[in-house]
Amino acid sequence: MRPFRLGLTGSIGMGKSTTARFFAEAGVPVWDADAAVHRLYAAGGAAVAPLVALCPAAAAPEGLDRGALKVWIARDPTALKQIETIVHPLVSADRQAFLDAAAAPLVVLDIPLLFETGAEAMVDATLLVTAPPELQRGRVLARPGMTEAQFATLLARQMPDREKRGRATHILETLSLDAARAGVRALIDYLTGPAHA
Protein backbone atom coordinates (compact mmCIF):
# COMPACT_ATOMS: atom_id res chain seq x y z
CA MET A 1 0.00 0.00 0.00
CA ARG A 2 1.44 3.37 -0.95
CA PRO A 3 2.10 5.98 1.75
CA PHE A 4 -0.26 8.90 2.36
CA ARG A 5 1.43 11.89 0.72
CA LEU A 6 1.29 15.19 2.60
CA GLY A 7 2.47 18.25 0.71
CA LEU A 8 4.15 20.77 3.02
CA THR A 9 4.42 24.41 2.01
CA GLY A 10 4.56 27.94 3.34
CA SER A 11 5.99 31.31 2.40
CA ILE A 12 9.44 32.44 3.48
CA GLY A 13 9.80 32.95 7.24
CA MET A 14 6.67 30.98 8.13
CA GLY A 15 8.51 28.06 9.76
CA LYS A 16 8.33 25.44 6.99
CA SER A 17 11.87 24.09 7.46
CA THR A 18 11.37 23.78 11.21
CA THR A 19 8.04 22.03 10.67
CA ALA A 20 9.67 19.60 8.21
CA ARG A 21 12.30 18.86 10.87
CA PHE A 22 9.56 18.06 13.41
CA PHE A 23 8.05 15.52 10.98
CA ALA A 24 11.49 13.94 10.43
CA GLU A 25 12.16 13.83 14.20
CA ALA A 26 8.83 11.99 14.61
CA GLY A 27 10.03 9.33 12.14
CA VAL A 28 8.12 10.54 9.07
CA PRO A 29 10.19 10.37 5.84
CA VAL A 30 10.56 13.88 4.37
CA TRP A 31 11.52 14.77 0.79
CA ASP A 32 12.85 18.32 0.45
CA ALA A 33 12.61 19.92 -3.02
CA ASP A 34 15.32 22.50 -2.24
CA ALA A 35 17.69 19.80 -0.96
CA ALA A 36 17.07 17.80 -4.16
CA VAL A 37 18.13 20.81 -6.26
CA HIS A 38 21.24 21.26 -4.10
CA ARG A 39 22.17 17.60 -4.72
CA LEU A 40 21.64 18.02 -8.46
CA TYR A 41 23.82 21.18 -8.51
CA ALA A 42 26.62 19.74 -6.34
CA ALA A 43 29.80 18.15 -7.71
CA GLY A 44 28.79 14.99 -9.59
CA GLY A 45 25.12 16.02 -9.56
CA ALA A 46 22.99 15.08 -12.56
CA ALA A 47 22.27 18.71 -13.51
CA VAL A 48 25.91 19.82 -13.64
CA ALA A 49 27.02 18.53 -17.06
CA PRO A 50 23.91 19.56 -19.04
CA LEU A 51 23.85 23.05 -17.47
CA VAL A 52 27.59 23.60 -17.97
CA ALA A 53 27.07 22.67 -21.63
CA LEU A 54 24.58 25.56 -21.86
CA CYS A 55 26.48 27.97 -19.60
CA PRO A 56 30.21 27.11 -19.43
CA ALA A 57 30.82 29.96 -16.96
CA ALA A 58 28.77 28.04 -14.38
CA ALA A 59 31.40 25.30 -14.06
CA ALA A 60 32.93 25.24 -10.58
CA PRO A 61 34.87 22.73 -8.43
CA GLU A 62 31.87 22.40 -6.07
CA GLY A 63 29.49 21.69 -8.98
CA LEU A 64 27.54 24.65 -10.34
CA ASP A 65 28.24 28.32 -9.68
CA ARG A 66 24.75 29.71 -8.95
CA GLY A 67 26.09 33.25 -9.33
CA ALA A 68 27.09 32.53 -12.93
CA LEU A 69 23.64 31.04 -13.59
CA LYS A 70 22.01 34.21 -12.20
CA VAL A 71 24.17 36.37 -14.52
CA TRP A 72 23.09 34.22 -17.46
CA ILE A 73 19.41 34.45 -16.45
CA ALA A 74 19.69 38.26 -16.19
CA ARG A 75 21.37 38.48 -19.59
CA ASP A 76 19.32 35.92 -21.57
CA PRO A 77 15.49 35.90 -21.37
CA THR A 78 15.42 32.23 -22.45
CA ALA A 79 17.93 31.04 -19.82
CA LEU A 80 15.47 30.28 -17.00
CA LYS A 81 13.29 28.17 -19.30
CA GLN A 82 16.35 26.24 -20.49
CA ILE A 83 17.43 25.59 -16.89
CA GLU A 84 13.93 24.46 -15.88
CA THR A 85 13.70 22.11 -18.86
CA ILE A 86 16.78 20.29 -17.53
CA VAL A 87 16.22 20.56 -13.78
CA HIS A 88 12.48 19.87 -13.41
CA PRO A 89 12.59 16.29 -14.79
CA LEU A 90 15.62 15.54 -12.59
CA VAL A 91 13.81 16.85 -9.50
CA SER A 92 10.76 14.74 -10.43
CA ALA A 93 12.96 11.65 -10.76
CA ASP A 94 14.54 12.37 -7.36
CA ARG A 95 11.08 12.70 -5.78
CA GLN A 96 9.88 9.48 -7.41
CA ALA A 97 12.93 7.59 -6.16
CA PHE A 98 12.11 8.82 -2.64
CA LEU A 99 8.48 7.70 -2.97
CA ASP A 100 9.47 4.31 -4.38
CA ALA A 101 11.81 3.72 -1.42
CA ALA A 102 9.41 4.96 1.27
CA ALA A 103 8.04 2.20 3.49
CA ALA A 104 5.96 4.30 5.88
CA PRO A 105 2.24 5.02 6.23
CA LEU A 106 2.90 8.77 5.83
CA VAL A 107 5.48 10.77 3.87
CA VAL A 108 5.97 14.53 3.60
CA LEU A 109 6.87 16.30 0.36
CA ASP A 110 8.39 19.67 1.33
CA ILE A 111 7.75 21.87 -1.73
CA PRO A 112 8.12 25.65 -1.24
CA LEU A 113 6.15 26.54 -4.40
CA LEU A 114 3.60 23.73 -4.03
CA PHE A 115 0.55 25.75 -5.08
CA GLU A 116 2.43 28.02 -7.49
CA THR A 117 3.64 25.03 -9.55
CA GLY A 118 0.47 22.91 -9.35
CA ALA A 119 2.33 20.24 -7.36
CA GLU A 120 -0.66 19.78 -5.03
CA ALA A 121 -2.07 17.47 -7.72
CA MET A 122 0.49 14.80 -6.71
CA VAL A 123 -0.32 14.76 -2.97
CA ASP A 124 -3.27 13.47 -0.93
CA ALA A 125 -3.49 16.54 1.31
CA THR A 126 -1.62 19.78 1.91
CA LEU A 127 -0.27 21.44 5.05
CA LEU A 128 0.33 25.17 5.02
CA VAL A 129 2.56 26.60 7.74
CA THR A 130 1.74 30.20 8.48
CA ALA A 131 2.30 33.02 10.95
CA PRO A 132 1.15 36.63 11.31
CA PRO A 133 2.82 39.03 8.80
CA GLU A 134 4.78 40.93 11.47
CA LEU A 135 6.24 37.66 12.84
CA GLN A 136 7.13 36.49 9.33
CA ARG A 137 8.81 39.82 8.54
CA GLY A 138 10.82 39.78 11.78
CA ARG A 139 12.05 36.23 11.15
CA VAL A 140 13.13 36.94 7.57
CA LEU A 141 14.85 40.27 8.29
CA ALA A 142 16.78 38.59 11.13
CA ARG A 143 18.52 36.38 8.57
CA PRO A 144 22.15 37.38 7.81
CA GLY A 145 22.38 39.72 4.82
CA MET A 146 18.63 39.97 4.27
CA THR A 147 17.28 43.37 3.26
CA GLU A 148 13.78 44.83 2.96
CA ALA A 149 14.19 44.86 -0.84
CA GLN A 150 15.20 41.17 -0.98
CA PHE A 151 12.28 40.27 1.29
CA ALA A 152 9.86 42.17 -0.98
CA THR A 153 11.25 40.40 -4.06
CA LEU A 154 10.91 36.96 -2.43
CA LEU A 155 7.34 37.70 -1.31
CA ALA A 156 6.40 38.87 -4.81
CA ARG A 157 7.40 35.47 -6.24
CA GLN A 158 5.13 33.61 -3.82
CA MET A 159 1.36 33.27 -3.75
CA PRO A 160 -0.16 35.46 -0.99
CA ASP A 161 -0.60 33.64 2.32
CA ARG A 162 -4.37 34.32 2.39
CA GLU A 163 -4.75 32.59 -0.98
CA LYS A 164 -2.72 29.59 0.21
CA ARG A 165 -4.95 29.39 3.31
CA GLY A 166 -7.96 29.03 1.03
CA ARG A 167 -6.36 26.13 -0.86
CA ALA A 168 -4.69 24.19 1.98
CA THR A 169 -6.22 21.04 3.50
CA HIS A 170 -4.54 21.67 6.88
CA ILE A 171 -3.11 24.87 8.38
CA LEU A 172 -0.47 25.06 11.13
CA GLU A 173 0.24 28.37 12.86
CA THR A 174 3.89 28.46 13.91
CA LEU A 175 3.61 30.97 16.74
CA SER A 176 6.01 28.98 18.95
CA LEU A 177 8.20 25.91 18.59
CA ASP A 178 6.22 23.96 21.18
CA ALA A 179 2.89 24.74 19.51
CA ALA A 180 4.23 23.82 16.08
CA ARG A 181 5.71 20.54 17.37
CA ALA A 182 2.41 19.66 19.07
CA GLY A 183 0.50 20.49 15.89
CA VAL A 184 2.75 18.21 13.86
CA ARG A 185 2.26 15.35 16.36
CA ALA A 186 -1.52 15.80 16.27
CA LEU A 187 -1.59 15.81 12.47
CA ILE A 188 0.59 12.68 12.27
CA ASP A 189 -1.79 10.92 14.67
CA TYR A 190 -4.78 12.02 12.59
CA LEU A 191 -3.31 11.09 9.19
CA THR A 192 -2.05 7.69 10.36
CA GLY A 193 -5.15 6.93 12.46
CA PRO A 194 -8.31 4.92 11.69
CA ALA A 195 -9.87 7.71 9.58
CA HIS A 196 -7.13 7.22 6.95
CA ALA A 197 -6.61 3.47 7.30
N, C-alpha and C positions, 0 to 999 in steps of 0.2 A: 504494500500500500504506500502511495507516495505521501511525503510529508505535507502538512498544511503550510502554505507559503504566506508569510506575512511581509508585506512591503513596508519598510520603515523610511520615513522622510521627514523633512522639516527644514525651514529656512536657516540661513547662517545664524549662529548664536543662540539657537533654540534648545540645544542640548542633545542633538541627534547622536553624536559620537559617544557621549556618556551613556545614553540610553542603550545604544548597541552594545557597549561594554557590559551593561547590567544583564542583557540577554545572554551574552557569552559566559559571564560569570555564573549564570544559573544553569549552564550546560546546553544552551540552545545554539546550534550551529548558525553562524552569521557570515553572510557573503557581503563584502564591502566593495561597491563599484569603484570608489576612488582608489582603494588599495589594488584592485585589479589593474587599473590604468597604470599605477606606479610600477607594478610588476612587468607590464608590457613595455614600459619605457626604460626599465633598468637594463644594465648590461646583460646581453643574452636574451632579452625580452623579444617576443614575437613581433612587436611593432617597430623595433629599431631598424632593421635592414630595409623594409619597404619605405619607411619615412625618410631615412637618410638618402635613399635613391631619389626621392622627390626634393629633398632639401639637404644637400651635402653639408651645409654649415651647421646642421643640428647634430652632427657626429661628435660624441664626447666619450672619454674613457668610462664614465659612469652610465653610459647608455645614450639617452637623448638629452640634448641641451634645450630645455623648455624655453629659455630666453630666445634662442635662435628661431624656434618655432613661432614664438610671439611676433618677432620681427617679420618673419615671412607672412604671417597672417595679416599684419598691419599693411604690408606692402602689396600683397596679392589677394584680391577679393575672392578668388577661387580656392585659396589655400585651406581654409577651415573645412570646406566640403571634401576636399581631397583627403585631409587627415581623418575626418569622420568616416569616410568610405573604407579606410583601412582599419581604423581602431574599433568601430562599432561591432563588426562581426567577430573580432578577437575577444572583445569584452563579453559578447553573447556566448561564445564558446567557453570562456572561463566560467561564466555563471552556470552554464549547462553541466560542465564537469563537476562543479560544486553540488548541484542538485542530484546528479547521478550518483555521487559518492555519499550523499547524506542518508544516514540511517536513523533518523529521529522523527518523532511525531510532528515536530514543529521546526521550521527553519525561518530565519529572518534574511530578507534581501534588503540591504541598506543602500538605497538609491536616492541621492540628493535631489535629482530632477525627476522624480518618479512620475508626478502628474504632468510636468512640462513635456516629457518625452513619450507619454502614453504607456509607460511601463506598468501601470496598474492593471493592464489587461492580462499580465502574466502571473498575478498573485491572487490569492483567495480572499484577502482582506488587507486593508491598509491601516497603518498607525502613523498619525501625525503628531510629532512632538512640537509643542508651542509654549510660548511665554509672553507676557505683556511686552509691548514695543519698547518701553523704557528699560526693561531688564535685558532684552535682546541687544539693544544699542550699547548698553554698558558693558556687556560681555564681549561684544565684537571690538569695541574701541579699546578694550583692555589688552587686546592681542598686540604683540610686539610689531611695530611698524605700520599698524593699521591707521588709516586716516578717515576723516568724514567722507571725502570724495571716493575713496575705495569702497567704503561701506555702501554708499549710495549706488555705485556701479554694480556691486554684487546684488543688492536688493532689486535693482532694475531688471536683472536677468532671471529673477525668480518670481513665480506666481505669488500674488499677495496672500498672506496668511489667512485672511478671511475667506478667500476662495478655496484654499486647501481645506479649511475646516468644513466647508460645505460638501467636499468630495470624499473626505476620509471616513473610513468605517469606524475607527477608534481614535480618540484624541487623548494625549497625555500632556498635562501641564507640568513643566519642569521648574516649579518654583523653588524646590530644594532637592538636594541629592536624596534624602531619605524618602521624600514623597514620590520622586521619580522611580526609585528602586522598588518601593512598595507597589506602585502602579504597574511596573513591569511584572512583578511576581503575580499580581492578581490577574493580569492579562494572560500570562502563561498558564495559570491554573484554569482559566476560562477556556482558552483555545485548545487545551489538551484534555479537558474534562468530558463528561458524558454528552454534553450538547454537541460536541464536534466529533464524537466517536464514530 
